[in-house]
Amino acid sequence: MTEPLSTKISLPYATGERSRAYEAKVQYLLMGQYRNLRDVAMKSRASQAQVNGWASAYDWGSAAREYDEAVASHKIKLAEETY
């Protein structure tokens, strides 16, 4: 019997990233294919300009790619265990 997969995916703070920006980034990442900065701004009660600044300063695009790859990898491993 194999050990169950860890379901933890690391979402580290970017260098210099404060908690409010981090929380907004996590919201953004969890949106998956429906990600958009406008919705993050509304949900986090931050201005659109502030969210755009965070996304640029902390490279949310790269964070989203890394997150998506980790999720996909987890799903593949889970499927492999099933077969």
C-alpha positions in Angstrom: 0.0 0.0 0.0 1.4 3.4 -0.9 1.3 6.4 1.3 -1.3 9.0 0.6 -0.1 12.1 -1.3 0.4 15.3 0.6 -2.2 17.8 -0.4 -0.1 20.7 0.7 0.9 23.2 -2.0 3.4 25.8 -1.0 2.3 29.4 -1.4 5.3 31.4 -0.1 5.4 35.1 0.4 7.4 37.0 -2.2 10.3 39.1 -1.0 8.9 42.2 0.7 5.3 41.1 0.2 3.0 42.2 3.1 0.1 40.2 4.4 -2.7 42.1 2.6 -1.0 41.7 -0.8 -0.3 38.0 0.0 -4.0 37.4 0.9 -5.0 39.0 -2.3 -2.5 36.8 -4.2 -3.9 33.7 -2.6 -7.4 34.7 -3.7 -6.1 35.2 -7.2 -4.4 31.8 -7.3 -7.5 30.0 -6.1 -9.6 31.5 -8.9 -8.0 29.1 -11.3 -8.9 29.6 -14.9 -11.2 32.4 -14.0 -8.5 34.6 -12.5 -8.9 38.3 -12.9 -7.5 41.2 -11.0 -10.8 43.2 -10.9 -12.5 40.4 -8.9 -9.5 40.3 -6.5 -9.8 44.0 -6.0 -13.5 43.7 -5.1 -13.0 40.7 -2.8 -10.0 42.2 -1.0 -11.5 45.7 -0.8 -8.5 47.2 -2.4 -8.4 49.6 -5.3 -7.8 48.2 -8.8 -4.6 50.2 -8.9 -3.4 48.7 -5.7 -4.1 45.1 -6.9 -2.5 45.8 -10.2 0.6 47.1 -8.4 0.8 44.0 -6.2 0.3 41.7 -9.2 3.2 43.4 -11.0 5.5 43.9 -8.0 5.2 40.3 -6.8 4.9 38.6 -10.1 1.5 37.0 -9.7 1.7 35.6 -13.2 4.7 33.4 -12.4 3.1 32.5 -9.1 -0.1 31.4 -10.9 1.9 29.3 -13.4 3.8 27.6 -10.5 0.6 27.0 -8.6 -1.2 25.6 -11.6 1.7 23.3 -12.3 1.7 22.0 -8.7 -2.1 21.4 -8.8 -1.8 19.6 -12.2 1.1 17.5 -10.8 -0.9 16.6 -7.8 -3.8 15.5 -9.9 -1.6 13.4 -12.2 -0.1 11.6 -9.2 -3.5 11.0 -7.7 -4.7 9.5 -11.0 -1.6 7.3 -11.1 -2.4 6.0 -7.7 -5.9 5.2 -8.7 -4.8 2.9 -11.6 
